[in-house]
Amino acid sequence: MAKNLSIGTWNVAWRKPLSSAAMTIRQRLFAADPDVVCLTEADANFLENSGHTTAAVADYGYPFLGNRRKVILWSKAPWEDIDTVGDAE
């Protein structure tokens, strides 16, 4: 029997990874025990040290501002065949 895949998503709205809001977001997301998490408008370190993360490259059409990423994906399992750019056009 196939296992269901649980996905959590949240628009972090550029909250700092060490802020109280960020801690609340992480607590709520991981309380649901998701297999995959998709964050938008997040710092690349938002989910650091907790599973496996990958992020879009920094140039996503906005001015480059440090660790900001438009999309971050987290998984319980390691990612394979990662493409952080996609189609060059």
Secondary structure as the mmCIF struct_conf table of DSSP 4:
data_model
#
loop_
_struct_conf.conf_type_id
_struct_conf.id
_struct_conf.beg_label_comp_id
_struct_conf.beg_label_asym_id
_struct_conf.beg_label_seq_id
_struct_conf.end_label_comp_id
_struct_conf.end_label_asym_id
_struct_conf.end_label_seq_id
HELX_LH_PP_P HELX_LH_PP_P1 ALA A 2 SER A 6
STRN STRN1 ILE A 7 ASN A 11
TURN_TY1_P TURN_TY1_P1 ALA A 13 TRP A 14
TURN_TY1_P TURN_TY1_P2 PRO A 17 LEU A 18
BEND BEND1 SER A 19 SER A 19
HELX_RH_AL_P HELX_RH_AL_P1 SER A 20 ALA A 31
TURN_TY1_P TURN_TY1_P3 ALA A 32 ALA A 32
BEND BEND2 ASP A 35 ASP A 35
STRN STRN2 VAL A 36 ASP A 43
TURN_TY1_P TURN_TY1_P4 ALA A 44 ASN A 49
BEND BEND3 SER A 50 GLY A 51
STRN STRN3 HIS A 52 ALA A 55
BEND BEND4 ALA A 58 ALA A 58
BEND BEND5 TYR A 60 TYR A 62
TURN_TY1_P TURN_TY1_P5 GLY A 66 ASN A 67
STRN STRN4 ARG A 68 SER A 75
BEND BEND6 LYS A 76 ALA A 77
HELX_LH_PP_P HELX_LH_PP_P2 PRO A 78 TRP A 79
BEND BEND7 ASP A 81 ASP A 81
BEND BEND8 THR A 84 VAL A 85
BEND BEND9 ASP A 87 ASP A 87
#
